[in-house]
Amino acid sequence: MRSVLRRLTAAVLVCTLLLGGSFAASAAQQTGYDHETPPMTAYGFVTADDGVQIEYGTYGDPDAPALLLLPCNGCDMHEYDRDLIPELVKTHYIITVSPRGTGNTAHGPVKLTFERDSADLICLLDTLGIEKTSVYGYSDGGNLALVFAVQHIDRVEHIAIQSANINTSGTKFWYQIKNDLRYLWLTIRYRISPSEELLVQKDILGKMVGQPRLHFRDLRKITVPVLHLFGQYDMFYRLHFRLISAYLPDVRDVMIMDGGHVANWEHLDTVILPALLEFFAV
């Protein structure tokens, strides 16, 4: 049985390598925009309801309006250090967080899900004494922003999402096959030789396989203003983006022309930052 699993693992690995790698990418790595990150005003850990220590950092004036930045799949609290934070901190109290399995935040005893991350965000806001915050998230960070808003709309003021999906039906077929094959490969490897490293890799990727689990009708609960950014050639279907906007009661669409999922960041200076600064200035 073990030899069969090893052969299957090798076959899936070959397919995976042929199909391509992860879609997660730091914004700073994808753009020439590179400003000095201001010093953190606070750094530390908050204790989640199951005892896991969640890493966070803050920037700027605590009396300014709060803005929570949520990173993409597999990235941590430093994803936006040298691109978004230097500009947004001029008007907002910036809160960054490392989701479970990233940065210095442990995986914890449960499977990684957006619902688990959403509960962690409540612990973070409660610990910091923040009643309401605006939220920005890219890719899986945008997914988490939507899940969080659906569950806790009373804690949200404005939301900006970039290249987000509400379920995997919105992912273009070829991209989803890549995710599924890589997840299968990691699952087989983990069953053959369990390790914390493989568990983290598997569960982080698993957030793009069968997650998130929202329905379009859930979006009607998000009654606050939403800025919806997406690429012209993104990894999600255009119809999926259009339906997201159609079900949001108060939304402004911005399609990034010539932008892909990661290639959106080539338009940081010309599209993304101006749109975010205008939206969050309201």
N, C-alpha and C positions, 0 to 999 in steps of 0.2 A: 504493500500500500504506500509506504514511504517513497519508494522509487517511482511509482506512478505519479505521486504528487510532485516530486522533483521534476519529472519530465513535463508535467503540465505547467509548472512554474516557469520552466525554461521557455516553453512555447509562448506563454502569455507575455513573458519579458520581451521576447523577440518582437511580438506584435506591438507591444507598448513602445519599444524603442523606435519602431518604424512609424508609429502613429504620432509620436511627439511627446512632449513633456508637460510640465505644469503650466497653468495659466497665471499663477500668482506672480506678481512683479511689483517691486517697490516703485512708487511714483518717481522718486528722485533718480532712479536708475534709467528712467525712460524719457528724461527731458534734460535740456541744458540749463533749466532754471535751478540755481544752486545758491541760495542765500544762507547766511549764517543763522543757525537756529538759536533763539534766545535761551538763556539759562532757565531751567525748571524752577518754579516757585515751590514745588513740593514733589517728592518722590517717595514711593512706599508700596505697601501692600494692604489690601483690605481682605477680611476673612469672609468667604462666601458661606452660605447657610449649611454647606456640607463640610466646612473646615478648610477648603482649599484657599491658598493665599493668592489673590489676584493682583498682579503688578499694575501700577498706574503712575502717571506723571501729570503735572499741571504746569501751565505757562500763563503769565500775564496777571492782570489785576483780578483778585477774587471778587471784587465788587462789580465787575463788568458782566454782561450777559454770558451765561455759560454755553459752551459749544463742545459737544462730545464728538471726537473723531474716531471712527471705527475702521480698522484696517481690513485688507482683502485676505483671502484664504491663505493661511500659513504665515502671514506677516504679523509683526508685533507693534508695540506702542511707538516705535521710532519710524514707522513707514513714511510719515509726512514731515519729518524733521526739517528738511532743507527746501521744501517747496511750499506747502500750504501753511504751515505754522507761522513762519516769519511774517506773513501778510495778515492772516486771520487773528493773530494775537494782538494786533493793533486796536482791535475793537471788541475782542471777546476774551473771556477766561477759558482757555483751552484745556480740555481734559482728554488725555490719551490713555489707552488701556491695552494690555497684552491678553488676548483671549486665551483660554485654556490650551495648553500644549505649545504656546509660543512665548518668546522672550524668557522671562524668569517665572512664568506662571506654569504650575504643574498641570498634568493631564487630569488628575483626580480620579475618583472611584467609579465614575459613570461614563457612558458613551457621550461623545461630544455632539451637541445639538445646538441649534439656534435658540431653542427654548431655555436650555441650560445657560447659554451666554446672556440671554435676556435677564434671567434671574440674577446673574452676577452683576449686571449693570445696575440693577436696583440696589444691591448691597453697596456698590461703589457710590452711587448718588446719595444714599442715606448716610453713609460714613462721612462724606464730604459736606453734608448738610445742604444739598442742592435739591430744591423742591421741583424745579422745572429746568430743562435744558433744551437747546436746539441740538440737532444731530446731523452729522454728515457721514456717509459711508460709501466706499467704492467696492463693487463686486460683492463678495460675501459680506463685506461691511455694510453695503446697501441692503442686502437681504436681512441682516441682523437689525438694521434701522427700521425696516418695515415690520418685522416680527415684534420688536420692542414696542413700536407705536401701536400696533394692533392690540397688544396686551396691556400697555400702560400709557394710553393716550393722555391721561391726566398729568403725566410727567414730561410732556413734550410741548415745545413751542413752535419750532419750524423743523422741517426735515429736508435734507438734500440727499438724493440717492444718485449714484452714477453706475451704470452698467449692472443693474440688479435684476434678479428674477424672483418670482414668488414660488415657483416649483420647477422641476426639471422638464416639464412639457415645453417650457420656453427655450430650452437649450437646443441649438442646431444639432441635427442628428450626428454629424461627424464628430463634433466636440464631445457630445455625451458618450459616444462609443469610446473615445479616448479615456474619459474619466472612468467609465465602467470597467474597462480592461485593466487600467492601472490599479483600481481598487481591488479587483479580483486577484491580481498578482500580489499585492501587499497582504491581502487576507490569507492567501495560501502560504506565503512566506511566514506570516505570523503564526499560523497553525503548526507549521513544521518546526519553527524555532522562535518561540515567543520572546519578545524583548520589549522594554519600555519604548525604545526608539521606534520600533516597527509599529507598536500600538499607536503612538502619537501620529506617525505618518499616515497610517491607515484611517484613523478617525478624523484627521484633518481633511484628507481627501474625501472621506465619506460624507462630508458636509456638502459635496457636490454630486452625491449619488443618493437620490431619494429625498433630498432636502433642498430648500425648505419645503414646508408642507402647507402653505397658505392656499386659499381659494380666492378668486377675484372678488367675491362678495365680501371677504374679510376686510378688504381695503376701504370699504365704505365707513369703517370705524375711525379712519384716519381723517379727522375733520380739520386738522391744522394745515397751513400752507405747505406745499411740497414742491421742490425743484427737482425735476426729473431729467437727468443728463444721460445720454446714451450715444454710442457711436454709429455712424452710418453703416459700417461693416462689422458690427459687434458680433459676439459669439451667441447672442440670443436673437430669436426671430423678431423682426420689426413688428409683426402683429402682436407679439407678447408685450412689447413695450407700449404699443398703442392701447392694448386692453388694460394694462396697469393704469395708464393715465385716465382712461375712460371711467374707471371705477373709483378713482380718487376724487373726492368732492372739490378740492381746491388745489389745482396743479398747474405748473408751468413747464412745458416741454422745451428741451434744448437738444436738438440732434447735432452731434459733433461731426461736421462734414469731413469725409475721408478718414474718420476715426474708426479704429477697430476696438477690440476689448482693451488690450494693453496700449495700442497705438493712440488711444484717446489722449495719453499724456504728452504726446507731441504737440498738443494744442492747449497746454496748460496756461501759457501766458496770454493767448489770444481768445480763448473761449472759457475754459474751466474757472480760472481765478476771477476774471471779471464777472462771470455769472454768479459765483458764490459770494463775492463781496457785495454785489448789488442785492442779492436775495437776503443775506443775513443782516444787511444794513436796515432792512424794513423794520 
